[in-house]
Amino acid sequence: MRKFSRKRDPRKALLRGLAESLILHRKITTTEAKAKELRPYIEKLVTRAKKQTLASHRNLLKLFSHKIVKELSALSNQYTSREGGYTRIVKLNPRRADAAKIARIEFI
């Protein structure tokens, strides 16, 4: 698990914020390390949303707002026949300022 020079709560907030952006915009550009850390997190969320039970809906509402959960449920309907692998990571050119590895994570 990558720590990103953050303690546990700020790290969880970072992942939650990246996940919200990815769900709303369907693709985001971030550092490669953050994209790789976000991938399993978002895959589990989509799998949970696919179940469409009251318990899974409430679990998602603990993490996100109603708007995000609604978008995630609509998104998960596209992947009913898919068992996993809902996202792809595309590597981009390094950032000019500090040469950090940049990647775009998007839904397939």
C-alpha positions as a printed NumPy array, in Angstrom:
array([[  0.   ,   0.   ,   0.   ],
       [  1.348,   3.378,  -0.993],
       [  1.287,   5.985,   1.745],
       [  1.797,   9.175,  -0.317],
       [  3.512,  10.827,   2.687],
       [  0.127,  11.043,   4.438],
       [ -1.353,   9.569,   7.56 ],
       [ -4.287,   7.159,   7.333],
       [ -7.23 ,   9.574,   7.357],
       [ -5.834,  12.056,   4.787],
       [ -4.863,   9.099,   2.582],
       [ -8.407,   7.688,   2.758],
       [ -9.797,  11.139,   1.968],
       [ -7.476,  11.39 ,  -1.035],
       [ -8.681,   8.051,  -2.424],
       [-12.303,   8.95 ,  -1.781],
       [-11.87 ,  12.273,  -3.592],
       [-10.162,  10.63 ,  -6.552],
       [-12.915,   8.013,  -6.694],
       [-15.629,  10.705,  -6.676],
       [-13.928,  12.535,  -9.525],
       [-13.533,   9.342, -11.523],
       [-17.187,   8.386, -11.034],
       [-18.432,  11.846, -12.037],
       [-16.097,  12.477, -14.978],
       [-15.494,   8.861, -16.122],
       [-11.754,   9.611, -16.489],
       [ -9.145,  11.587, -14.58 ],
       [ -5.47 ,  12.422, -15.011],
       [ -3.267,  11.945, -11.96 ],
       [  0.111,  10.53 , -11.012],
       [  0.765,   6.928, -11.943],
       [  1.119,   5.844,  -8.307],
       [ -2.242,   7.375,  -7.345],
       [ -3.923,   5.782, -10.36 ],
       [ -2.515,   2.368,  -9.453],
       [ -3.693,   2.758,  -5.871],
       [ -7.131,   3.969,  -6.968],
       [ -7.797,   1.065,  -9.325],
       [ -8.555,  -1.694,  -6.762],
       [-10.523,   0.791,  -4.648],
       [-12.827,   1.768,  -7.513],
       [-13.165,  -1.836,  -8.74 ],
       [-14.498,  -2.88 ,  -5.325],
       [-16.943,   0.029,  -5.326],
       [-18.328,  -0.915,  -8.744],
       [-18.635,  -4.563,  -7.688],
       [-20.498,  -3.503,  -4.56 ],
       [-22.811,  -1.263,  -6.6  ],
       [-23.541,  -4.119,  -9.013],
       [-25.131,  -6.171,  -6.205],
       [-27.989,  -3.651,  -5.933],
       [-29.073,  -4.749,  -2.457],
       [-30.185,  -2.457,   0.324],
       [-27.09 ,  -3.331,   2.361],
       [-24.675,  -2.53 ,  -0.469],
       [-26.507,   0.733,  -1.183],
       [-26.235,   1.768,   2.466],
       [-22.547,   0.842,   2.562],
       [-21.914,   3.105,  -0.409],
       [-23.916,   5.917,   1.194],
       [-21.592,   5.749,   4.209],
       [-18.718,   6.716,   1.92 ],
       [-20.288,   8.996,  -0.688],
       [-23.156,  11.407,  -1.231],
       [-26.43 ,  10.325,  -2.789],
       [-25.467,  11.923,  -6.106],
       [-22.238,   9.882,  -6.337],
       [-23.994,   6.639,  -5.353],
       [-26.654,   7.268,  -8.001],
       [-23.959,   7.82 , -10.665],
       [-22.113,   4.708,  -9.485],
       [-25.286,   2.619,  -9.711],
       [-25.931,   3.878, -13.25 ],
       [-22.323,   3.137, -14.141],
       [-22.444,  -0.362, -12.663],
       [-25.441,  -1.248, -14.86 ],
       [-23.097,  -1.102, -17.865],
       [-20.953,  -3.858, -16.367],
       [-23.573,  -6.483, -15.505],
       [-21.956,  -9.178, -17.651],
       [-18.388,  -8.209, -16.749],
       [-16.679,  -9.925, -13.81 ],
       [-14.041,  -7.262, -13.185],
       [-11.535,  -5.03 , -14.915],
       [-13.764,  -1.988, -15.129],
       [-10.902,   0.517, -15.453],
       [ -7.802,   1.032, -17.544],
       [ -4.68 ,   3.022, -16.817],
       [ -3.039,   4.807, -19.751],
       [  0.457,   6.164, -19.147],
       [  1.087,   9.7  , -20.383],
       [  4.153,  11.908, -20.768],
       [  5.868,  12.995, -17.539],
       [  4.819,  16.27 , -15.939],
       [  7.063,  19.146, -17.036],
       [  7.455,  20.762, -13.619],
       [  8.871,  17.827, -11.676],
       [  8.985,  14.95 , -14.218],
       [  6.455,  12.939, -12.185],
       [  4.968,   9.942, -14.003],
       [  1.448,  10.84 , -15.126],
       [ -1.368,   8.474, -16.045],
       [ -5.025,   8.677, -17.006],
       [ -7.405,   6.257, -15.326],
       [-10.727,   5.719, -17.087],
       [-13.668,   3.362, -17.208],
       [-13.681,   0.894, -20.079]])
